[in-house]
């Protein structure tokens, strides 16, 4: 085998490995954000009444037919640009959202810019501790875990 053939094989294997690693890192970050995202649970809601916080359900009823998971369903993945708008529907487990994102990441994943956004109007409040299920947010925690996510992906 010639040196050129060996070098081309090495280059091709390296490109394949880069693409695989980038795909896995994006998916692991995505999974972290989605799984850390709170799912609306009326049993945990509180309401302000006469200057005191009380159980939400003692003051109001949860909306008819309410099912949590709208926030999780609204994590959106963009390749090359940030998605806008809000997705209708719910995904309480996050599985459908993660599955959709998995399909969106191109096989030639390296060298691209990825955006993970959530455009619901209350996303910033959730990130800043509004939910008892995610008192420390999701994005900040995932950013702090980035190096560990990359290291784990490289194994």
N, C-alpha and C positions, 0 to 999 in steps of 0.2 A: 504494500500500500504506500502511496506517495505521501509526502509531507503535506501537500495541498489537500488531499482527500481527508487526511487526519485532522487538519486544521479546520476544514469546513464542517466536519462531523462535530468537532468540539464547539464551534460557533453555533451550530444548530441545536445542540444539546443545551448550551448555555441560554439561548433565546427561549427554548421550551421551558427551561427551569425558571427563568425570570417571569414568564407569563403565568406559570402555575403559582409561583410565590405571590405575585401581585393579586391574582384572583383570590387566593386564600386569605390574604391580609384584608382585602376589601370585604370579603364575606365575614370574616371574624369581627371586624369593626361593626359591620351592619348587624350581625347577630347580637353583639354587645348592646348596641343602641336599642334595638327592638325589644330584646328581653328585659332590659332595665326600665323600659317604658311602663308607666302605670296603666292599669286597666280600670276604668271607672267602676266603682263599687259603692252604690248608695249607702250601704251599711257603714261606710267609713266617712261619709260626708258630714260636715258640720255647718251650721248656719249661725249668723250673728243675730241675736235677738235681745233687745234691751241692753245692749252693750256686752253681752256674754255669749260665748260660744256654746251652742247646744247641738244635740244630735239632729242632723238635717231632717230625718224622717219624722221626728216629733213635731216639726214645724211645717214641712212640706212633704208631699209624696214625690217619689222619683217619677220622672216622666213616663207616661204610659208606654209599655213595650220597650223600655230602656234596656239596652244591652251594651256593656262596656266594650271597648276595643277600637273605637274610632281613631284615637291618637296613634295606636300601634299601626293601624292600617294606613296612616298618612306618612309614614316614613317613605321617602321617595329617593331613588337612586338615579343620578344623572351621570352620563359619561360625556365629558366635554362641556357641559353646561348644567346649571342648577335648574331643576324642575320648579315650576310655579303652580299655583292652584292647589285645591284641596280635593282629595279623593273621597267619594261617597262610600259609605259602607263601614264595616267593622272587621276586625281580625283580632279577636281576644287572645289567641295563642301566639300570634306573630308568624305562624308557619307559612301562611299564604304570602305574606309580605316578603319574607326571606326567600321563599321559592321564586317569586317574581324577580327579585333582585339577582338571584343566582343566574337566571336566564338572561338578564340584561348585560351581564359582564361579558365582554367579548373574549374569545379564545386568545386573541393577541392582546392581552390585557396590559402588558408593560408599556410605559411611556405615555399613558393617558391620565387625564385628570378626572377624579371621581368626586361627586358631590352627594352627600347624604343629608337631606333636608326634611323638615317637617313644618308645613306651612299653616297648621291650624292656629287660630288666633291666640290660644292659650298655651302654646308650646313654650314660650319664654317663661311664663309663670311656673309651668311644670319643671323646667330646667332649674329654676331658682327656688325649689323646695315647696311648692304649693301643694304637692301630694304627699300624704303620709307614707305612701308606697314607694316613693322615690324622693325622700327628703333632701338628698344630695344631688338630685338631677340625674342626667344620663350622659350628656355630651361631655361635661367636664370630667366625669369619672372615666369615660372611655378614652379621653385624651390622656389622662394620667396613666392609663393602662396600655397606651400605644406601644411602648418599648417592649413590654411583656408579650403583647399580642404578636409583634414582629418576631421576637425571640422564639416563642412557641411555634410559630408558623415555620420557622427555619429548621426545626428539628426533623 
